[in-house]
Amino acid sequence: MRIRIVEYSNGYLADHWCEKGHIVYCLEGEFVTELSNSSKFALSKGGTYIVTDELSSHRSVSKNGVKLIIVDGDFLSNKKK
């Protein structure tokens, strides 16, 4: 398991589509998560979302910057052990 605080600057756009699972909690600011199926959803201070490994391709976009706690690890895998 990995827990980290991540800050995205103004105008941030992820340079790749991520397929890893995450638990994301927004500490400050706001951002949009784009899914490869063209869906988008916004997350602002106090909001959270969870995505499982390999169940969606997603990337983050932040117009005005954001500070997040991101938790990831094997426990978010959709593969049975």
NULUMLO-765623 format. One record per residue: residue in three letters; x, y, z of N, C-alpha, C, O in turn. Coordinates in steps of 0.2 Angstrom, whole numbers, plus 5000, padded with zeros to 4 digits. Example, Ala and Ser with C-alpha at 12.3 -4.5 7.8 and 13.67 -1.06 7.14 Angstrom:
BEGIN
ala506649725039506249785039506649845039507149835042ser506449895035506849955036506450005039506750065040
END
This chain:
BEGIN
met500449945000500050005000500550065000501050065003arg500250114996500650184996500150234997499650234995ile500350285002499950345003500350405002500950405004arg500150444998500550504996500050564996499450564994ile500350624997500050694995500350714989500950714988val499850734984500050754978499750824976499150834978glu500150864973499950934971499950934964500550924961tyr499450954961499450974953499451044953499051074956ser499851074948499851144947499251174943498951134940asn499251234942498751264938498851244931499451234928gly498351224927498351194920498651124920498851104914tyr498651084925498851024925498450974920497850974921leu498750934916498450884912498850824912499450824910ala498650764915499050704915499250684908498950694903asp499850664908500150644901500050574899500350554894his499650534903499450474901498750454904498550484908trp498550394901497950364904498150314909498550264907cys497850314915498050274920497550214921496950234921glu497850154922497350094923497450064930497150014932lys497850104934497950084941497350104946497050154944gly497250064951496750084956497050134961497550134962his496550174963496750224968496150244972495550234970ile496250264978495750304982496050374983496650384984val495650424981495850494980495350534985494750524984tyr495750574989495350624993495650694992496250704992cys495150734990495350804989495450844995494950854999leu496050874996496150915002496050985000495751025005glu496251014994496151084993496051084985496351044981gly495651134983495551144976495051104973494651074976glu495151094966494651044962495051024956495451054954phe494750964954495050944947494450894944493950884947val494650874938494150834934494550774932495050774930thr494150714933494450654931494050634925493450634924glu494450624919494150604913494250534912494850504914leu493750494910493850424908493850414901493650464897ser494150364899494350354892493650344888493650344881asn493150334891492450324887492150394887491550394885ser492550444888492250514887491850544893491650604893ser491750504898491450524904491950574908492550564908lys491650624912492050664916491650674923491050674923phe492050684928491750704934492250744938492850734938ala491950794942492350844946492350824953491850794956leu492950834956493050824963493350884966493750914963ser493050904972493250964975493350954982493250894985lys493651004986493850994993493350944997492750964997gly493550895000493150855004492850795000492650745003gly492950794994492650734990493150684989493750694990thr492950624987493350564986493050514981492450524979tyr493550474978493250424973493750364974494350374976ile493550314972493850244972493850214965493250214962val494350194962494350154956494850094957495350094960thr494650044954494949974954495449964948495349994943asp495949934950496449914944496149894938495649844938glu496349914932496149894926495349894924495149864919leu494949934928494249934926494050004923493550004920ser494550044923494450104919495150144917495550134921ser495150174912495750214910495550284912494950314910his495950314916495750384918496350434919496950404919arg496250494918496750544919496450604922495850624922ser496850644925496650704929496850764926497350774922val496450814927496450884924496350934929495850924933ser496750984930496551034935496751104932497251124931lys496251144932496251214929496651254934497051294932asn496451254940496751304945497151274951497351304956gly497351204950497751174955497351134960496851154961val497651084963497351044968497851004972498450994970lys497650994978498050954983497650894985497150894987leu497950834984497550764985497950724989498550724990ile497650674993497950614996497750564991497150554990ile498250524989498150464985498350404988498950404990val497950354988498150284991498050234986497550234982asp498550194985498550144980498950084983499350084987gly498850024979499149964981498749904979498249914975asp499049844980498749784977498049764980497649734977phe497849794985497149784988496649814983496049794984leu496849854979496349884974496349844967495949864962ser496649784967496649744961496049704961495649684966asn495849694954495149654953495349584952494849544950lys495949564953496149494951496149454958496349484963lys495849394958495849354964496449324965496849304961lys496649314971497349284973497249214976497649184978
END
